[in-house]
């Protein structure tokens, strides 16, 4: 059975009011996980990782360039530091493995 077939079978259950709320929530979560773009479109994931990696590299290289070539009294702009930090954090979030629930 394909994921799409499973989603089609579970979709009507997510809106029914005659099943318990916890079961309806589990079904809704299963549908949301099955419809995750990372499951069926790795191109988006690769593009995001590439752009974030490029942002990190450009920020680091640009910061080094400014530190070496610019006037010693000029401080690296806070915006450049913020962009680099955000890109590193986003890359870490994308590349770190997701925690698995132990079922307990």
One Martini backbone bead per residue (centre of mass of N, CA, C, O) as a GRO file, in nm:
protein
  104
    1UNK     BB    1   0.096   0.036   0.023
    2UNK     BB    2   0.060   0.357  -0.022
    3UNK     BB    3   0.060   0.665   0.111
    4UNK     BB    4  -0.178   0.779  -0.050
    5UNK     BB    5  -0.376   0.556   0.024
    6UNK     BB    6  -0.365   0.602   0.329
    7UNK     BB    7  -0.460   0.895   0.327
    8UNK     BB    8  -0.735   0.838   0.192
    9UNK     BB    9  -0.836   0.652   0.426
   10UNK     BB   10  -0.787   0.863   0.674
   11UNK     BB   11  -0.927   1.137   0.611
   12UNK     BB   12  -1.227   1.081   0.707
   13UNK     BB   13  -1.148   1.035   1.014
   14UNK     BB   14  -1.051   1.326   1.098
   15UNK     BB   15  -1.371   1.448   1.084
   16UNK     BB   16  -1.489   1.272   1.288
   17UNK     BB   17  -1.710   1.268   1.587
   18UNK     BB   18  -1.738   0.940   1.674
   19UNK     BB   19  -1.449   0.964   1.770
   20UNK     BB   20  -1.199   0.992   1.955
   21UNK     BB   21  -0.977   1.243   2.007
   22UNK     BB   22  -0.711   1.078   2.016
   23UNK     BB   23  -0.758   0.931   1.746
   24UNK     BB   24  -0.794   1.181   1.568
   25UNK     BB   25  -0.510   1.292   1.628
   26UNK     BB   26  -0.346   1.053   1.519
   27UNK     BB   27  -0.455   1.067   1.232
   28UNK     BB   28  -0.367   1.359   1.176
   29UNK     BB   29  -0.064   1.306   1.219
   30UNK     BB   30  -0.032   1.089   0.999
   31UNK     BB   31  -0.110   1.275   0.765
   32UNK     BB   32   0.106   1.494   0.810
   33UNK     BB   33   0.352   1.305   0.779
   34UNK     BB   34   0.275   1.192   0.492
   35UNK     BB   35   0.276   1.512   0.377
   36UNK     BB   36   0.569   1.554   0.373
   37UNK     BB   37   0.798   1.697   0.163
   38UNK     BB   38   1.047   1.510   0.239
   39UNK     BB   39   0.916   1.242   0.124
   40UNK     BB   40   0.877   1.358  -0.202
   41UNK     BB   41   1.096   1.624  -0.190
   42UNK     BB   42   1.441   1.656  -0.208
   43UNK     BB   43   1.494   1.925  -0.356
   44UNK     BB   44   1.417   2.122  -0.138
   45UNK     BB   45   1.622   2.031   0.071
   46UNK     BB   46   1.877   2.083  -0.104
   47UNK     BB   47   1.831   2.385  -0.150
   48UNK     BB   48   1.829   2.477   0.144
   49UNK     BB   49   2.109   2.368   0.220
   50UNK     BB   50   2.266   2.526   0.005
   51UNK     BB   51   2.184   2.814   0.087
   52UNK     BB   52   2.279   2.799   0.381
   53UNK     BB   53   2.571   2.727   0.319
   54UNK     BB   54   2.630   2.980   0.152
   55UNK     BB   55   2.570   3.182   0.379
   56UNK     BB   56   2.793   3.089   0.563
   57UNK     BB   57   3.034   3.127   0.371
   58UNK     BB   58   2.991   3.426   0.302
   59UNK     BB   59   3.006   3.528   0.591
   60UNK     BB   60   3.287   3.426   0.663
   61UNK     BB   61   3.446   3.542   0.424
   62UNK     BB   62   3.349   3.836   0.459
   63UNK     BB   63   3.454   3.871   0.748
   64UNK     BB   64   3.750   3.819   0.686
   65UNK     BB   65   3.783   4.038   0.475
   66UNK     BB   66   3.702   4.278   0.655
   67UNK     BB   67   3.921   4.225   0.875
   68UNK     BB   68   4.175   4.254   0.672
   69UNK     BB   69   4.096   4.515   0.472
   70UNK     BB   70   3.992   4.694   0.670
   71UNK     BB   71   3.952   4.902   0.898
   72UNK     BB   72   4.032   4.849   1.231
   73UNK     BB   73   3.777   5.031   1.339
   74UNK     BB   74   3.594   4.831   1.202
   75UNK     BB   75   3.303   4.668   1.259
   76UNK     BB   76   3.123   4.401   1.242
   77UNK     BB   77   2.824   4.361   1.148
   78UNK     BB   78   2.544   4.239   1.304
   79UNK     BB   79   2.393   4.126   1.054
   80UNK     BB   80   2.609   3.922   0.968
   81UNK     BB   81   2.610   3.758   1.227
   82UNK     BB   82   2.307   3.684   1.222
   83UNK     BB   83   2.300   3.534   0.954
   84UNK     BB   84   2.511   3.320   1.023
   85UNK     BB   85   2.372   3.207   1.277
   86UNK     BB   86   2.103   3.128   1.145
   87UNK     BB   87   2.222   2.934   0.933
   88UNK     BB   88   2.354   2.736   1.130
   89UNK     BB   89   2.095   2.663   1.286
   90UNK     BB   90   1.934   2.557   1.043
   91UNK     BB   91   2.131   2.336   0.962
   92UNK     BB   92   2.121   2.181   1.227
   93UNK     BB   93   1.812   2.123   1.213
   94UNK     BB   94   1.823   1.964   0.935
   95UNK     BB   95   2.075   1.753   0.998
   96UNK     BB   96   1.954   1.654   1.238
   97UNK     BB   97   1.824   1.408   1.397
   98UNK     BB   98   1.536   1.283   1.481
   99UNK     BB   99   1.358   1.209   1.737
  100UNK     BB  100   1.272   0.914   1.895
  101UNK     BB  101   1.022   0.742   2.013
  102UNK     BB  102   0.979   0.492   2.279
  103UNK     BB  103   0.671   0.447   2.383
  104UNK     BB  104   0.663   0.561   2.708
   0.00000   0.00000   0.00000
